[in-house]
Structures are given as C-alpha cells and as structure tokens.
Amino acid sequence: MPRESHAISTIEIICRIFRGSRATLWWVTLCLIFPGWLHAQEPIRSSAPPPLIQAYRRSPDAFFYFGPFQEVIIGSVSTQYTDNVNLTPTDKISNLSFSLGLGMDTTWVISHLNQLTFRFGGALTENFYGNGRNQLTFSIAPNSTIDFKFVVSDVQIRLFDNFSYTQNPTTNPNASNTANLNNLTNTIGVVVEKDLNIALVSLAADYTYNNQSGQNSQGQTNQGTTGSRESFRVGPSLTFRMTPEILYGVNATATRSTGENAANVNNLNFGPFMNGKLGKFLEFELALGGTLVSTKPPVDPTYYFAGSLRYQVNRRWQILLSGSHDLVFTTGTALTEQNLIRLGTQLGLTRAISFEVSPFVNFGNVETTTVGSGTPTGPYTQLGLEAGLTWRPRKRWSTELTYDYIRRESGSSGGVNASDNYIQNTLSLSVNYAF
C-alpha cells in the first residue's frame, strides 16, 4: 500500500469509488432534509446503522466557497398529510403538517492531511392534528455531524460528534400509539489509524447517549416508547486492499450499555467485512460476524449481517438491494432481533424528472422485556413502500412528491398484541432550493 494511504479511511475509499464530491454533497444534504428516509435503529455492535450504498446522487453544481470553506446550503418548504399519526389500529387521528427545513454541508480542507467537516440538517414543523390539537416540533437529521481529521506523524486521528433528534415513530419497529418519538441521540468518538504498508490498522472508541420520550397526538407520554441509554464501545479493525477499488478485513467491538426499560447489556462482536466496486457498474458492501450478549433475560449467541448491492443498469436506471440481520436497541436498553430487506430503484424519466420506489420488509422478535410488561411482546413484521417523483426544472430548484405506506403486525393476529398493529399512509410535497 502506498505510504499516503494512512490518511485514507474505509469510508473515504468508497466515496472515491463513486467519484464526484458535488453529487455526494447533494445526496447527503437531501438526507439531512428528509431524515424519515432512514428506517433503522442503532445496532448494539455499532453507533451507526448497517451500511447502505448511497445510490441516488445528482450533481447540481450547488456548492460555493466562503473563504476557505466549501459550502452547500439547501432550504426546503414542505407539507405532509398522514392518515394515522398515532399508529393505532382503530380511532385513527390524521395530521396535516407544514415544515421549514435547512441542510448545511461545510468542509474546510486545512491541508491535504487535515480536514474539518460540519453537516447539519434541521426541520421545524407545525402539526395540525385531526383531534383539534396543534403542536410545533423540531427535528435534527440522523447524519448531522462534526468531524475533524488530522495527522500526527504517520498516524491519522479522527474526532467526531454525531447527533440527531428524530420524531418519526415508524423508525422504531416496536413503536405504536405514538405520534412523536422525541428521540435524542448523541455519539462522540475517536478513530486512530496507522498504515503498516501491508494493512491499515485502526482503533475506535465512542460513547452514545440516547433519550427517547414517545408522545401521542394528545401530548401524553407513552411509557412503552420512553427510556434512556448510555453505550460505551471500543474495537480494533484491520483492513487490507485486494485491488485499488476493493477493501477487506476484520473488526471487533466490545460494548457496555446501561439504561432503562431492560437490564444492562454487554456484548462482543467479531467478523470480516468487504466493500468496493466490481467492474464499472456494480458496487457492494458486506459485513458478517458473531455476537455474544450478556443481559436479562438471556439472549442466545447470534450473528450479524449487513450487505448492499448497487447496479447501474444504464445512464438513467439504477437498482439498490440491501439486507441486514442485527440485534438493535429500540427503547432504552430493550433489544430486538431485526431483519431488514430493502429493494430500491431509480429511473430517470426525462432529463429533469426521476422516479424512485423502494419496498421493504422489517421483521424480527422482541428479545427483552419492555416496561410495564411481564414478558417480551414477541415477533413483529413491518411492510412498507416508499415512492417519490422528483422534478428539477432548474439547476438549483427541485420539487418532490412522495408517498409512504407502512403496515405493522405483531404477535398473533387478534391476540394480546393486536393493539400494536397499524397501517399508515403518508403523502408529502416539498420544494427545495440549493443556495
């Protein structure tokens, strides 16, 4: 490996494979404005959701320079209608909301080995519930972050702070009877990397604080979606380069989590990973390993898997397939075995109009007892569809019409958990401008 590679992290190499920082910035900023796109809880082995290739990127030449800073700023105005904001099987309450959003992506390249990045996405939303109640809510996108990379001798050090404040309750597969999740997550950490010429060795450590206080449209707290958690993680990683565009290696993570709603959780994870590009049109990410958990009630040894494939069929059509199996935190330290499968595609209908659709299935089993319940609530299944039509009449303007459908079933049909079942339809319209 060239000596300069000590400054290249796994994520950076994948980004270089995609080529085109402008497109990456555009996609990232859209994610900041529309945090509802993310449907994964935090795995016990990582402070980040399973890897997913960021497929739908465009290059609007929207960035500008402010002194030494490269900036992307996107503002949005949107309206949304939801027919079942409380996620209940009966007595559904609708919600009409209006939002103002702002996405920022700031990069300061101090030198070729030192870089400071700040990404932030926020939205202010006024909700008009069908029961006559109004509420103002605020959200911060899940990938908001402050990231500082610098080099000491031939060791690269990365300091980061990832933070979010999400409201969408469907991102928690166990949530029901909840309109706003009020889920605050903050992760601070450090990653140290050293190039050994034949391999890249790294050591990562982070601390996550999570506080969730679920509320229904009446403003009442739902104890089943309320709890807090603190997690400490540390783990080494060893990365090799198979080809200039393919990486592989092994990593391990030890985690200790304390909090509410269930017993403390200690776990150890170990396994290989591989990611990169096969040919000109196929990209992939894979991770697989074993998981040992110590908690109450006991959880049997299990495995984790995360993988995604992106195939560029032609200039206008691309397909994304992803799947994962993980133990995830849902509320406090409550654990859920989650399986998530998603198939997505984007088709450019014209130069200015594109269509995106992504069906998914999320199924699993609640492994630990939730507050107020003597036993785990058992298996669940979420079925969903996300579809969107995007129109870009100008380089900096975009308009998007989206439809989301999600259905949840838990336990046996008509059984004690039937009150946790729901169907929700959501229609939204947004107008965005890149400054």
N, C-alpha and C positions, 0 to 999 in steps of 0.2 A: 504494500500500500504506500502511496506517496506520502512524504512527511507532512504535507499540508492537510492531510485527511484528518488530523487530530481535531480540526475545527469543524468537522462535518458530523452532525448527528444523524441518526436514522431518519428522523422526520425530514431533515433538510435534504437528504439524498432523494427521498421520494418526491419532495417538491421540485427538485431539479429535474427529475424524470419528466414531470408534467411540462416543464419549460413555460415561462411566461408569467412573471410576477404580477403583472397587471390583472390577468384573469384570476389568479389566486386571490388577490386582494378583493376583487369584485365578489367572488363567491363567498369569501369569509365575511364580508360586510353584509351580504344578504342573510347569512346565517345569524349575524348579530341582530338584524332587524326582525327576523322571523324565528325566534327560539322554539316555537312549537313544532318545528321540523324534527326535533330530537326526541326520540321515544325510548330512552334507555336510562335506567337507574345506575347508580355507581356500583361497579363490581367490588367485591371485598378485596380482590387482588390488586386493584388499581384505582387511582383517583379520577381516571378518565374512562369514558365508555369504550366498548370494543372498537377497534379501528374500522373505519369506513372510508373507502376511497371517495374523495370529493369529486363528483362526476360532472356536475352541471356548471361549467365555468364559461364566462364570456369576457372579452377584453374591450371595455368601453373607452379606454384611454382616459380614465376618470381621475387619476392621481395628479397631484400638483406638488410643487416644492415650496415650503415655507422656511426659508433659511436652510439649515442643514437637514430639515425634516421632510420626509416623503409622506404626503397626506392623502388619505381617501376619506371623504365625508359624504354620507348618504342620508338624506332625510326622507321620511315616509309619512303619509297620511292614509289611514285605513279605516274601514268599517267592517263589522263582523256580526253575523247572526248565528246564534246557537239555539237549537230547539230543546236541549236538555242540559242546562248549565249545572244542575246539581248532581248529575249522574245517578238518577233514580229510575227504577222500573215503572213506577206509576206517579201520578200527580206531578208531571214534569213542569218545570219552570223554564221559560225561554229567556234569552238575553240578547239585547242589541247593544253593541259597544262601538265606541269611536276612539281611535288611538293616534297619537303622535309619536313617531319613532326617530331615533338618531343612531347611526352607526359610524364609528370612527376607527381608522386604522393608521397609526403613526409609527414610522420607522426612522430611527436615527442611526445611520451607519457611521460610527465614530471612527472606525478603521476597518481594514479588511478582516480583522480578527475580533472586533468589538462592536456590539450592536445592541441597541435598546429598542424594544417594541412595546407599544401600548395599543391594545384593542379594547373597544368598549361598544356595547350595543344596549340601548335602553328604550323603553316604551312607556308612555303614560296613557292610561286607558280609563275612560269613563264608561261604566256599565249601567245599563237601564234594564233591570230585571223585570220579568213578567208579573211579579207579585207587587209591583209598585215601588220597590226599593231601588235607590241609586247608590253606587259605590265607585270611588276613584281608586284605582290600583296602579302599581308600578312594577315593572319587571326589568331585570338585567339579564342579558343573553348568557347562555352557559359557557361560551368560549371567550368571554371577556377576560383579559389577562394583562399583566405587566411582566415583561420578560427581559432580562439583562444577561447578555453573554459576553464574557471577557476571557482573556488568556493570561495565565501566569506561567512563565517559562514555556513548556510544551504541554501544559495541562489546560484544557478548556473547562471553565466553570459557568454553569447556567443557574441563575437565581430567578425564581418565578413566583407569581401570586395569581392564581386563577380564582375568579369569583363569579357568582351568579345569584339571581333572585327570581325564581320562576313561579308562575301562577297556574299553568295548565295542569289540572289534576290527572288527565289521561296519561301523562308521562310516568305516573306511578301506577303499575298494573294492578295493585291491590286497592286503589282508592275507589270509593263510592260515596254517595251522599256528600259530595264535596264540590264547591264551586271554585274556590281559590286555594291553592296549595300553600302559598306563602313560604316557599322553600328557599332558605338561605344556605348557600354552600361557599366556603372559602378554603382554598388549599394553598399553602405556602411550602416551598420546597427548594431543593438544590440538587443539581446533577453535575458530577465531576467526571470528565472523560480524559483518557490517556491513550495515545497511539503507541502501540507496541510493534508497529510495522507490519506484522502478520495479522494483527487483530486490533480491535478497538475495545478497550475495557472501560466500563463506567460503573459508578456507584451513585444511587439515587436515594434520597430520603425526603419525606414530606409529611405534613400534618394537615388534616382536614377537620374543619368544624362544620357541622350541619345542624340546622334547626328548622323544623317544619311545623307549621301550625295551620292545619286544614280548617276551612270555614265553609259553611253553606251560604246560600244566597240571602238567608235571614241574618247573617253575621254571627251565627252560633258556631262554636268550636266543635269539630269532630275529633273525639279522642282517638279514634282509630287511625287518623292520619296526622297525629300530633306527637312529636317527640324530638329528641336531640341526640347527637352522636359526636364523639371525637375519635379520630383514627390516626395512628402513627404507623408509617410504612418505611421500610428500608430494604434495599435489594441491589445486588450486583447484576451486571449484564456483560456478555462477551459477544462481539459482533465481528463477523468475517465478511469479506467481499468475494462472492462467487464469480461475478462478472462486473463490469463497470456499472451495470444497472440492476443487479440483484444482490441483496444482502441476506445473510442468515446468521443465526447464533442461538444462544441460550440465555435465559434470565431466571431469576428467582426473586421472590418477595415475601417478607415476613411482616405481618400486620397485627396490631393490637387495637381493638375498638371497644370503647366504653360508652354507655349512654342509657337511654330509656326504651321502654316497650318490650325489651327482651334482655336476656343475660349478656354479659360481656362476650366478645368474640375474639379468639386468637386463631390465626390461620397461617399456613405456609403453602406457597405455590412455586412450582418449578416446571419449566418446559422450554422447548425450542420455538423459534419463530423464523419466518422468511417473508420477504417482500421485495417487490421490484417490478420489472417490465419484461414480458416475454414477447419479443417481436415488436412491431410498430404499433399494434392496435390493442394489445392485451396487457392489463396491469393486474396485480394481485397483492393481497396481504393475508398472511396466515399466522396463527399462533395456537399452540396446543400444549396442555400440560396437566399435571395433577394438583389437587387441592386437598389439604388436610385441615380440618376445622375442629376447634375445641370450644364448645358452648353448651348451653342447656335450653331445651332438651338436646341430646346428642345428635349430631349430623354425621352421616357416614362419609368416608372418603369419597371424593368425586373428581371430576375433571373439568377443565375449562377449554373452550374452543372459540376462536373468532376468526372469521375469514371473509374476504370480499373479492369480487372479480369485476373488472370494468372492461367492456369490449366496445371499441369504436367501430361500428358496422360500416359507416361511411361518414362523409363530412357533416351530414345533418342528423345522424341517428346514432345513439349510444345506449348501452344497456349496462345496468349495475345489478349484481346479485350479491347479497350478504347474508351471513348467518352467524349465530353465536349461541353458546351454552355457558352460563355463568351462575354463580351464587351472587346475588345483588342485595344491597341494603334498600329497604323500601321506606320504613318509618323508624327512626331511631336506629337500634341495632337489630331490628327484626330482619330475618333472612328469607329470601325467596329464591327458589331454583327457577331460573328464567331461560327460555329458549326463544330466540327471536330470529325470524326469517323474513327477508325483505327482497322483493324484486322491483327494480325501478327502471324506467326507460324515459328518454327524452328524444323528441322528434322535432326537427326544425321544419315547420310547415312552409314558411317563407323566410326571407332574409330578416324579417322583423318580428315574426310570430313563431313561438315554440310551444309545444305541448308536453307536459310531464305527467306521468302517472306512476304510483308506487303502492301496490298492495302489500300487506304484511300480516303475519300471524305471530302473536306473542303468547306463549303458553308455558305453564310451569306449575309449581307447587309451593305453598307457603310452608316453610320449614320450622319456624319458631312461633311461639305463642304471642299473639298481639294483646295489647292492654284490654282488660275487660272481657277476655275470652279464656275459657279453661283449656282449650285445645287449639291447635293450628286450624286455620279456616280451610285448608285443603287446596285442591287444584283449581286453576282458573284458565280461561282462554280469552284472549283479545284478538278480534279480527278487525282489520281496518283497511281503508283505501284513502290515499291522498292523491288528488288530481289538480293540475294547475295549467292555466293558459296565460302565457306571458306575451305582451306586445311592447316592442321597443321602437316607438316612432322616431326617436332621436337618440343620439349617442349617449346623452346623459339622462334621458327620461325612460321610465319603464312603468307599465301598468300590469297588474297581475290579478287574475280571478282564480280563486282556489275553492275546492270542495273537499271536506274531510268527513269520512264515515268511520265510526268505531263502534264495535259491539263487544260487550264483556259478559262472559258466563262463568259462574263459579260453583264448585261443589257439584252436587247432583241437581238436575233441573227440578225446580219446585221444592227443593229441600230447605234446610235451615239457612242456607246462604243465598237464597233466591233474592233477598233484598239487596245484594251486592251486584246483581245483574243490571245492565243498562244498555241502551242504544242512543248514540248521539250523532246528530248531523250538524255540520258547521259550514257556512258559506261566508267567504270574505272577499273584499275588493280593496286593493291598495294601489297607491300611486307613489313612485319613488323618484328622487332626483339626486344625481351624483354631482356634488359641487366641484 
